[in-house]
Amino acid sequence: YYRKLFTLEILRVCIMRIRKICYVVTIPTTIRSFFMSQLQYLAKHGFDVSVICARDEKLLEDMGNGIHYIPTDIPRGISFGGSIKAVKELINIFKREKFDLIQYSTPNAALYASIAAKIVGCKIRNYHLMGFRYLGAHGIGKSILKTIEKVSCWNSTSIECVSRSNLELGIKEKVFPAEKATVVWNGSTGGVNLERFDYFKRDVWRNKLREELGYEDADFIYGFVGRITRDKGINELLEAFFELKDDSKLFLIGNVEDENTLDKKLWMKAKNHPNVQIHTAVSDIERYFAMIDVLVLPSYREGFGNVVIEAAAVGTAAIVSNIPGPIDTIDAGKTALTVEVKNADDLKEKMMDMKSSVCTNMGTNAVEYVKYKFDSKKLCEKILERKKTLLKISKEVLHE
């Protein structure tokens, strides 16, 4: 009897061995923007969690106790020498650490980490696919980027797509087979922190920030948040806004990524127009989402569109391109309107529709929609379940 008990206890201890998991990305901003809460949640629930990305002196402090940080230089562009060096370094790290599960995101990090993880024999190689970079390219460049994506997926044992529409697109484009891919819960990378993006603070944030920035309470403000570049639909947004020819305001938040991709006349007009403000990226974006009346995201391509659900959480409706990713962030016609990609005329019509009091009800609907589908706390629970499924941890241990 006692021998049996002892054997069962040994088996239980073996099953409960702390699993080592690692997240690999290129830059620390990706960890801060998308993965911080789930990493902390996984560490809190018994996993030995490590992060690999470029060096950042504050990242370890920001992540808190229980998460290891291994600074590693992973090239962002195409660099043959840098790529070889990155793969070699990752191989050495993976051999040393002996991770049970290695997860990687963003194209370059996914390529190098998937190769290194397969070489060292890691059994669970999970690709968190945040979108398809090749969709914004042309010619030989597009073919190269698509091939890189296929290699990363081929090296992976599982693929988690950031949205349902991207999963369907990946299967259709034969980037990966259907049986290898899934979407965790309702998609998104980190969901929405409803304590930070607090709808009940909307009026306070809105009134105070409008006063700070010189807006009147009655001003109708269209907002854009993201990289200011052609692929985000900035040219179409400016063209549509100037065609409105009314007293509306436009507020752009983000860093200019490549001014050469923007229409020179439109951009110059925007920089000098009294009804247009251009602001660099901010850390308290929740206040700005509350300040604007409508978020406009006319992108050519998106993995998901976190800004849409963040704006929705504070009660701001949106206009989004009818493309994979953003269409998964909304309930079309109830929380947002969709617009044909690269169509300034259609965008102008949808902007006019939003101004005619439609956006108020949509904003209220959006709050409830996000609470139900994208609460970060609930998503963390689902991610924990997913990790345990991949690692084949028993239900008995799961409950313990």
N, C-alpha and C positions, 0 to 999 in steps of 0.2 A: 504493500500500500504506500509506504513512505518513499520507496524507490520510484513508484509511478508519479507521486506528487513532485518529487525532485526533478524527474525527467520533464514533466509538464512545465515546471517553473523555468527550467533551462530553455525549453522551446519558446516560452513566452518572452524571456529576456532576449533571445536571439531575434525574435520577430520584432521586438520593440527597439532594436538597435537604432540609434539615431541616424537618420538618413542625411547624407550630405548633398545639397543641391547648389547649383551655381547659375547665376544670371550673367550673360555676357552681352554688352552693348558697346557702342563706339565711344559715346561721350556721356559725362555725368548728368547732363541736362535731361537725358532720356530717363535715367533712374529717378531723378527728382520729379519730373513731369508725369510719369506714367506708372512707376513700379514701387514707389516708396511704401505705400500703405500695405500692399500685399507681401512685400518682403518682411516688413515688421510683423505682420500677422502670421506668416509662416514660421518665423523665428520664435514667436510667442507660443506656437503650437507644436514645438518639439523638433523642428528641423534645424540642421546646421547649415546656415545660409551664407553664401559668399557672393560677392559682386566683382566682376571684372570689367573695367572700363578705363578711359584715360585718367591721368592723375588730376586730383582735385583735393586741395588741402582740407576743405570743410566737409567733404562728402561723408566720411566716417562719422563725424560728429552729428551730421544731419540724420543719418540712418539710425543712430543710437546703438545701445548695447545689443549683443546677440547676432550681429551681422559682420562678417569679415569683408575686408576690402583689399583687393589685389590690383593695384594700378598697373595698367598695361597699355602701351601705345598701339592702337589699331587704326591704320590709315583710313581716312574717309573717302578719298578719291582712288583712282586706279594707279597703283604703284607696285611694279613687279618686285622690286627689292624690298619695299616695305611689307608687301603681302607675304613673301617668303619668311621674313623675319617674324611677322606677327604669328604665322602658323607655327613656326618653331617654338616661339615663346609659349604659346597656348599649349602645345604638346607637352612641354616641360612642366607647366603648371598642372595640367590634367593628370599627368603621370604621378606627380608628387602628392596631389590632394585626393586622388581616387574618388571623384564625385560619383554618386549614385545616379544623379540626373543633371544633365547640363541643358539649360535653356538659353536661347539666343534670339535677339531681335535686331532689326535694321539690317539692310543688305550686306554690307561689308563684314560686320561682326558675325552675321549668320554664315556667310561663306567660309570665313577662316575658322570659326569655332566648330562648325559642322565637320569640316575636314579633319581638324585636330582631334575632335571627340571620337570620330570614327576610327582614326588611326590608333588611338590608345585603347579602343575597345569599350568605351562607355556604352552601356546597354540601352540607356534611355536618353535620346537626343531629341529634344523638343524645340521646334521652331515656332516662336510666337510671331506670326506673319502680320505685320502692321500695314500692309498695302503693297502695291506693285510699282516700283520705281520706273520700270521700263515703259509704262503707259504714257509717260511724259516725254519719251525720247522718239527719235526718228531714224530710219535707215539702219546702217550697220551698228550704230550705238544702241538702238533698241534691241537688235538681235543679240548683242553681247550681254546687255543687262538681263534679258529674258533667260539666256543660257545660264548666267550666274544664279538666277533665281531657281532654275530647274536643278542645278547642281546642289544647292543648299537643301532643297526639298528631297532630292534623291538620297542625300547623306543622312537625312533625319528619319527617326523612327516614328515620329508623330508631328503633326502640324496643327497649330491652333490659330485659326484665322480671326482677325479682329472684328469681322462682321460677316453676316450671312451672305450678303451680296458679293463680297470678296471671295468667300469660299466657292460660291457658284461660278464666279468668273475664273478662278484658278483651275477648276475642273474643266470648264469649257475651253480654256486656253491650253489645256494639257500641261499645266505647270506641275501638277501633282495629281495622283489618283484619289478618287473619292474616299476610298476606304482608309486612307492615311490621315485625313483631315477632319476637323471638327470646329465648332464655335463654343466657347465656354459661356453658359447661360445665355444672355442676350447680346453678347459681344461687348466691344470697347476694351481698352487695355486696363484701365484702372477704375472705370465708373466715375461717379460724382460724389465727392465728399459733401454731403448735405449739411454738415455742420459749418463748413466753410462757405459754401454757396447757399446761404440761408435766405429763403424767400421772405421771411418775416422781417428782415433788415432792408428789404428792397427800397421802401420809401425813404428811410433815413439816408441810405447810401445815395440814392438818386438825387434827393434834394440838396444834400451837402456838396456832392461832386459837381452838380450843375452850377451851383453858386461859385465854387472854386474856379471853374473853367469858363465862366461868363455866359452860361446858357440861361434862358428863361424857362420857367416851368412849362409854358405852352409850346416851346420849340419841339418840333418832331425831328428826332435824330436817327439816321441810319448808321449802323456801326459795322466795322469790319475788324476782325482780330486774326492775325496770322502773319506769315512772311509776306512782305510786299514785293510781289514778283508776278510776272505774266501768268504763270500756271495757276495762280490763285484767283484768276479772273479779274484782276485789278483794272485792266483796260476796259472791259465790258462794264464794270461797276462805275467807273468814272464817266464813261459815255452815257450810260443810262441816267446817272444822277444829273448830269448837266442838261440832259434832255427834259427833265422834269420841269424846269423853269418855274420853280415855285420857291417858297421860303424855307424849304427843308434844309437840314444840316447833315453833313457827312463827317463821321469821326473814324479815322483809320488808326489802328493800334498795331504796331509791329515794326520790325527792323527791315529796312530796304535791303533785299538780298542781291538784286542785280538790276540796277536802274536802266541798263541798256535793253532789258527785255520789255520795258514799259513804253507806251506810245509817248513820244517826247512832248507833243503839243498838249495832250491830255494831262500828263504829269506836271508840266510847267503851269498849266492852268490851275490844277489842284493845289499846288504849292502857293499860289498867289490869290486863290479865291477866298472871299470873306466867309463863306459858308462851309469851308472845308478845313478841318484840323487834322494834322498828321502827328502822331505821338509815338515815341519809341515804346518798346515792350515794357510792361509794368509787372510788379510782383503781386499787386492787389487787384487782379483782373476782375474779381467778383463785383467790386464797386462800379467798374466801368460797364459791365454787363447790365447792372441795374440802372445805370444812367441812360443808356440808349433805349430806343423804342423797339427797334428791329435789328437783329443780326443778319447781315448779308454775307453768304459764303458761296460765291459763284465759281468755285474751283473747277479746273479741268480734270483733276484726279485727287482722290483722298483715300487714305486707308480707312478712316472712320469719320472723324470730325468731332473731336472732343469739345471744341468750343461751342458746338450746337447744344450739347446736353448740359454743359456748364451754364450757358446763357438761359436755357430752359429752366434750370433749377431755381433761378432767381426771378422767373416769370417773364422772360423776354422771348418772344416768338422769333422765327427765323425764315429766311428765304435761302434755299440751298439748291445746288445743281442736282439734277436728276441723274446721278451717277452712283456706282457702287461705293458704299461707305456712308456718305451723308444720308442716303435714303433709309438707312437702318437706324438713324438717330431720331427720326421723326414719325409722327402719325400724320401723313399728308392730308392737308385740308383741315386738320384739327389743331395741330401744334405748330405747323409751318406750311409754307408754300414751296413748291418745287419749280425750277426754271430750267429751260433747255440750255445746255452747256454752250458757251461761246455765243449766246444770242442776246445782244444788248437790248433789242426791242422787246423781247419777252420779259427780260429783267425789269425794264422800265414799267411795263404793265403790272408786274407783280409788286413792285415797289409802290405804285399808285394804289393798288388794291389794299396793301397793308396800311397805308395812311388813312384809308377811309374807315377807321375804327375797327377793322377786322382783327388787328393784332392784339387788342385788349383781351378778348375771349381766348384767343390762341395762347397767349401767355399764361393764362390761368390753367388752361388744359395742359400746357407743357409741364407745369410744375408737378401735377399729379402723374403724368406719363413718366417722367424721369424718376420720381420716387418709386414707382412700381417696377420699372425695367432696368434702372442703372444705378441704384444705390451702391456705393463702393463697399459698404459693410457686407451687404448680401453677396456682392461679387467676390469679395475675399473668401467668404465661406465656400462658394462654388469652386474657386481656384484651389483651395485647400483639398476639397473633395477630389478634384481632378488630379492633383499631384499624388494623392494617396492611391487613386486608381491606377495611375501610370506606374507607381512603385509597388503595386499589388499588396498594399498593407491591408490586413484583414479588418473586417468590421468590428471585431472584438477590440482590437488595438485602437481602431479609430475612435471608439466610444471612450476608451481610457484616456 
